[in-house]
Amino acid sequence: MKPIHLLIVALLLMLVTEASASERLSVYTVNYPLAYFAERIGGDQVEVVFPAPADVDPVYWMPDQKIITAYQQADLILLNGANYAKWISKVSMPRSKMLNTSRKFKNRYIYTPEVTTHSHGAAGSHAHESLAFTTWLDLSLAKLQADAVYKALVLKRPTAEMEFKRNFQALAVDLEKLHARTREIVSKDPDRALLGSHPVYDYLSAGYGMNLKSVHWEPDEVPTVPQWNELSQILAEHQAKDMLWEGTPLADTVAKLKDKGIDSVIFNPGGNRPDLGDFMSVMQQNIANLEQVFK
């Protein structure tokens, strides 16, 4: 091949490489924490999509065919693991693109002794299975999930490894600070009895040594008589003064709990993208709320 032809080929290869590097990686996630981690680590190198509607629990959401196709065509699909996003097991997805971000700590999954089915809102009934799934509420596990995201992005785009590494290290420091602060707060009174309004706080409770028992209430629904009776039975042995809520409960519920000597405390698990702020600001507010409890 003549030198001029070699030069043209080299230039074409360089242009193709530059074009590929300039295109952002398409990353689809099944919950907001993973979207946040991917955004922080990937920066301008990624386009992160978390398509679940804000008013639907991503755990039980079922996307339509158009959205499923978009997942299938992504460069990377970030899964939470621990049986999160039930729809994944019902469709065909490209395994080479899927990453279970909690796979390396499967031995730390939390299993509960009972399966509870209940219903609320238009979503109908669903079951809280024996396998807990909000892994990131133990912020040490959240860091491991972020590390898995970092390594997957490096595999997809090795040329950006140093950028990804810097971004991950900054995120890891933030998560470590939140983890240390939460552990310090709970250590002041680890035996303090707490209530969870919903069975989503297993990893929070286990990760920080909390003395917590959960009921199955929704913040936007009036608790039924059987639910109040169940609470009374729990309080007979577990004399809690505070209940953690995923969102702001109804005023009447707050008042009735107050009559029983129980304060309502917001601790948003953060599975959905917040209206304001981001994952870090939500967790910071959660921890500030928890600090008031342990004062």
C-alpha positions in Angstrom: 0.0 0.0 0.0 1.3 3.4 -0.9 2.3 5.8 1.9 -0.5 8.2 1.0 -3.0 5.4 1.3 -1.6 4.4 4.7 -2.0 8.0 5.9 -5.6 8.1 4.8 -6.4 4.8 6.5 -4.7 6.1 9.7 -6.7 9.3 9.6 -9.9 7.4 9.1 -9.2 5.1 12.0 -8.4 8.1 14.2 -11.6 9.8 13.2 -13.6 6.6 13.9 -11.9 6.2 17.3 -12.6 9.9 18.2 -16.2 9.6 17.2 -16.7 6.5 19.3 -15.0 8.2 22.3 -17.1 11.3 21.9 -20.4 9.4 22.0 -21.8 9.0 25.5 -22.4 5.6 26.9 -26.1 4.8 27.2 -26.7 3.6 30.8 -30.1 2.4 32.0 -30.8 1.8 35.7 -33.7 0.2 37.7 -33.6 2.7 40.6 -32.5 6.2 41.4 -29.5 5.4 43.6 -27.8 3.5 40.8 -28.6 6.4 38.4 -27.0 8.8 40.8 -23.9 6.7 41.1 -23.6 6.3 37.3 -24.1 10.1 36.9 -21.4 10.9 39.5 -18.9 8.4 38.2 -19.5 8.7 34.5 -19.8 12.4 34.2 -20.0 13.7 30.6 -19.1 10.2 29.3 -22.5 8.8 30.0 -26.2 9.4 29.4 -28.0 7.9 32.3 -31.7 7.0 32.1 -33.9 5.9 34.9 -37.4 5.8 33.3 -39.7 4.7 36.1 -42.4 7.3 36.9 -41.9 9.4 40.0 -45.2 8.2 41.6 -44.5 4.4 41.1 -42.4 2.1 43.2 -39.6 1.0 40.9 -39.5 -2.4 42.7 -43.0 -3.3 41.4 -43.1 -1.1 38.2 -43.7 -2.8 34.9 -42.3 -0.8 31.9 -44.1 -0.9 28.5 -42.5 -2.6 25.5 -41.0 0.7 24.2 -39.1 1.2 27.4 -38.0 -2.4 27.6 -36.6 -2.1 24.1 -34.7 1.0 25.2 -33.2 -1.0 28.0 -32.2 -3.8 25.6 -30.5 -1.3 23.3 -28.5 0.4 26.1 -24.7 0.0 26.5 -25.1 -0.9 30.1 -28.0 -2.0 32.3 -27.5 -1.5 36.0 -29.5 -3.8 38.3 -29.7 -3.5 42.1 -29.9 -7.3 42.7 -31.7 -8.8 45.7 -34.8 -9.4 43.5 -35.3 -5.6 43.0 -37.2 -4.6 39.8 -39.4 -7.7 39.5 -40.0 -7.1 35.8 -36.4 -8.0 34.9 -37.2 -11.8 35.3 -40.2 -11.5 33.0 -38.5 -10.3 29.9 -35.5 -11.2 27.7 -32.5 -8.9 28.3 -29.0 -9.1 26.9 -26.9 -10.7 29.7 -23.7 -9.1 28.4 -25.0 -5.7 29.2 -26.5 -6.4 32.6 -24.7 -5.8 35.9 -26.0 -6.9 39.2 -24.3 -4.3 41.4 -24.9 -6.2 44.6 -23.7 -9.6 43.4 -20.4 -9.5 45.2 -22.1 -9.2 48.6 -24.9 -11.7 48.1 -23.7 -13.3 51.4 -25.0 -10.2 53.1 -28.5 -10.3 51.7 -31.1 -10.1 54.4 -33.9 -12.7 54.6 -36.9 -12.2 56.8 -39.1 -15.0 58.2 -42.4 -14.0 56.6 -43.9 -13.0 53.3 -46.6 -10.3 53.6 -49.0 -9.3 50.8 -51.0 -6.0 50.9 -52.4 -3.5 48.6 -52.4 0.2 48.2 -53.4 2.7 45.6 -53.8 2.1 41.9 -50.9 -0.3 41.9 -52.9 -3.0 43.6 -51.5 -5.7 45.7 -47.9 -6.8 46.1 -45.9 -9.0 48.3 -43.0 -8.1 50.6 -40.9 -11.2 50.1 -38.4 -12.8 52.4 -35.5 -11.2 50.6 -35.0 -7.5 51.5 -33.9 -5.3 48.6 -33.1 -1.7 49.6 -29.4 -2.6 50.0 -28.1 0.9 49.6 -29.6 2.0 53.0 -26.5 0.4 54.5 -24.2 3.0 53.0 -21.2 0.7 53.2 -23.1 -1.5 50.7 -24.0 1.5 48.7 -20.3 2.2 48.3 -19.8 -1.4 47.1 -22.5 -0.9 44.5 -20.9 2.3 43.3 -17.6 0.5 43.0 -19.3 -2.1 40.8 -20.7 0.7 38.6 -17.2 2.2 38.3 -15.6 -1.0 37.2 -18.4 -1.7 34.7 -17.9 1.8 33.1 -14.2 1.3 32.9 -14.8 -2.0 31.0 -17.1 -0.2 28.6 -14.8 2.8 28.1 -11.2 2.1 29.2 -10.0 5.4 27.7 -11.9 7.3 30.4 -10.6 5.2 33.3 -8.7 8.0 35.1 -11.8 10.3 34.9 -14.0 7.5 36.2 -11.6 6.7 39.0 -11.4 10.3 40.2 -15.2 10.6 40.2 -15.7 7.3 42.0 -13.1 8.2 44.7 -15.0 11.5 45.3 -18.3 9.7 45.6 -16.8 7.0 47.9 -15.6 9.7 50.3 -19.1 11.2 50.4 -20.7 7.8 51.1 -18.1 7.0 53.7 -18.8 10.2 55.6 -22.6 9.5 55.6 -21.9 5.9 56.7 -19.7 7.1 59.6 -22.1 9.8 60.7 -25.1 7.3 60.8 -23.1 4.8 62.7 -22.0 7.4 65.2 -25.6 8.7 65.7 -27.1 5.2 66.3 -24.2 4.2 68.6 -25.4 6.8 71.2 -28.4 4.6 72.0 -28.4 1.3 70.0 -31.1 -0.3 72.1 -33.6 2.5 71.5 -36.8 0.9 70.1 -37.9 2.2 66.7 -40.7 1.5 64.3 -40.6 1.3 60.6 -43.9 2.2 58.8 -42.9 -0.2 55.9 -40.6 -3.2 55.6 -37.9 -1.3 53.6 -35.5 -0.5 56.5 -33.9 -4.0 56.9 -30.4 -3.0 55.6 -30.5 0.3 57.5 -31.4 -1.5 60.7 -28.8 -4.3 60.2 -26.1 -2.1 59.0 -26.2 0.3 62.0 -27.4 -2.0 64.7 -30.8 -0.5 65.2 -33.6 -2.0 67.3 -36.4 -1.6 64.7 -39.6 -3.5 64.0 -41.8 -2.7 60.9 -45.5 -2.6 60.1 -47.0 -2.3 56.6 -48.4 1.2 56.4 -48.5 3.7 53.5 -48.0 7.4 54.2 -50.9 8.4 52.0 -53.5 5.9 53.3 -55.5 5.8 56.6 -54.4 2.8 58.6 -57.1 0.2 59.1 -58.4 -1.1 62.5 -56.4 -4.3 62.1 -53.3 -2.3 61.4 -53.8 -0.3 64.6 -54.3 -3.5 66.5 -51.1 -5.0 65.1 -49.3 -1.9 66.2 -50.7 -2.2 69.7 -49.4 -5.8 69.9 -46.0 -4.7 68.8 -45.9 -1.9 71.3 -46.7 -4.2 74.1 -43.2 -5.7 73.8 -41.4 -3.1 71.7 -41.9 0.3 73.4 -40.9 2.6 70.5 -41.4 6.4 70.6 -40.6 7.0 66.9 -41.8 5.6 63.6 -39.7 6.0 60.4 -41.8 6.9 57.3 -40.9 6.8 53.6 -42.8 10.0 53.0 -45.0 12.5 54.9 -47.9 10.6 56.5 -51.5 11.9 56.8 -52.1 14.5 59.5 -54.7 12.3 61.2 -52.3 9.4 61.3 -49.6 11.6 62.8 -52.0 12.9 65.4 -53.2 9.4 66.4 -49.6 8.2 66.7 -48.8 11.2 68.8 -51.6 10.3 71.1 -49.8 7.0 71.6 -46.6 8.8 72.4 -45.0 8.1 68.9 -43.4 10.8 66.8 -43.3 10.5 63.0 -39.9 10.8 61.4 -39.2 10.9 57.6 -36.5 8.6 56.3 -36.9 8.5 52.5 -35.3 5.3 51.1 -34.6 7.2 47.9 -35.6 4.6 45.3 -37.2 7.3 43.1 -35.5 10.5 41.8 -36.5 13.3 44.3 -38.4 16.4 43.2 -35.6 18.5 44.8 -31.9 17.7 45.4 -30.2 14.4 44.8 -29.3 11.1 46.5 -26.7 12.8 48.7 -29.1 15.6 49.9 -31.9 13.1 50.6 -29.6 10.9 52.7 -28.2 13.9 54.5 -31.7 15.0 55.4 -32.6 11.4 56.5 -29.5 11.4 58.8 -30.4 14.8 60.2 -33.9 13.5 61.0 -32.4 10.4 62.6 -30.1 12.5 64.7 -33.1 14.3 66.2 -34.4 10.9 67.3 -31.2 9.8 68.9 -30.7 13.1 70.8 
